[in-house]
Structure formats: C-alpha cells, structure tokens
Amino acid sequence: MKLSRLAAWLLLAVLLALLVFGTQMPGAWKDETLRVAHLPWWLTKVAHFGLFAGMAGLASAAPLHWRVPAVLGTALALGLTTEGLQFWASNRTPTWHDVGIDMAGALLGLGLARWKLR
C-alpha cells in the first residue's frame, strides 16, 4: 500500500499523539484501565515498543525517506522527552529502561523498513 506524503505525516502525527497521551496519562488512570480491561501491566511496554517501531518505520520508508541518523536521533529525543515529562505526570515515574524499550522499537521499525526497501 502506498501512502501519500500527507497521509504519512498524518499517520505519524496520530502515532505521536497516542504516545504523548499514553505517557502523560496519570498512573492511577493507567492502572485502573489495565485492571478493568483485565490486561497485563507489561502491555504498556509492548505499546511503547510498537509505537516507536511504527513511527521509525514510517519515517524511514516512502514517501518520507528520513535518513537513519535523523530517525534514531528523533526517536531518542522523543523517548527522553516523553520519559522526562513523566516527572510532572501524576503517579508516573520516568525510567531509562523505557527509553531503551523505545529505542529497541525504533531500531526494529527502521530495520524492517530498510529491509523492505531492498
């Protein structure tokens, strides 16, 4: 499926909005949502990984074609920023581990997009 440049940017914006919403959601809301939906706590880690993989893959593939350093630098800046913002989110704690999960997702997304381009 080919995306237009506008559609790619819009999809990237939606993924970014989901990431920001999820990382800034108060801890009590997050915990209650997981409890009510009977979801495991680690699902949020999988969501981070998936969002970063999707954003990195989307940014590096057609029609956006970001260069590898730009994708990785943006992913690192975004991971550090979203974790840093958790200092001000209610009942949330930023961790280096989560930044690592974000970067692992970005590397996978970048790798898959580059592999598909061959």
N, C-alpha and C positions, 0 to 999 in steps of 0.2 A: 504494500500500500504506500503510495506516495503522498506526502503531506505538502501543502503549500507552505511557504515561509511564514505567513501569518498564522496558519493553523499550528505550526511547530512552536512559534512563540507563545501562542495562547495556551497550548498544552503544557509548555514549560512553566508558564505563569500559574496554571491550575495546580501543578505538582508542587510548586514553591508555596502557594497559599495553603495547601494541605499540610506541608511540612511546618510552616510557621504556626498554623492553628494547633497542630498536634503537639508541638514543642512548648507552646505557651499556655496550653490548657492547664488549669490548676490541677495539682496532683490528686486532690480529692475527687474531682470530676473524672479524671482518667481512671483512677482506681474503681470508682463506682460503675463507670461504663463497662470496664472489663468484668467486674463482678456480676452485674445484671445480665450481660450477654454471655456469661459463662466462658469467657475467653482467658487463655493463659497470659500471665504477666509478660512473657517474652515476645508476645505478638507485636508489641511496640518496637522492639529491636528489629524484628523482621520488616516492619513497616518502614523504619528508617533506612534499612539496607535497600529495600525495594524502591523507595522514593529517590534515593541517591543514584541507584543503578539506572532508573528510568530517566532522570534528569541528565546524567552524564552521557548515556547512550543517545538520547535525543539531541543534545547539544553537539555531539561529535559527528553525527550522521547527517545525511542530506535532509533538508536543504540548508541547515545551519553551518555545518562543517567547521566547528571550533577546533583549534589546534589542541593537541594533547596537553601542553603546559597550561593553556587557558582553562581547559576543563578541570584539570586537577587543582589548579590554583583557586578557581571559583568554588569547587567542592570543598576544599579545605577552609576557605574563608567562610563559606556558608555553614559548615559544620561547627567551626569555632564560634561563629556569631550566634547560631541557634542555641548552642550549649551555654554560651555566656549570658544570653538573655534569660536563661532559667534561674539565674541569681535573683531575678525580680519576680519570677512566677511563683505563685503560692504553692507551698509544699513540693517544690521541684528542686532537684539537685543536679547541677551540671557534672558530667564525668568525661575524662579523657577516653574512657572505654567507648562511649557513644560516638566520639569523634572518630575513633578507629573503625567502628561499625559503618559510619557514614562513608569513610574513605574506601573501605573494602567494597561497599556497594558501588561507589563511583568507579573504582578500578574494574569491577566486573562489567558494568554498563559500558564503559569505554572499550574494554576488550571485546565484548560481544559486537559492538557497533563496528569496530575496526575489522574484526574477523568477517563480518557480513559484507564489508566493502571489498573484500578480496575476491 
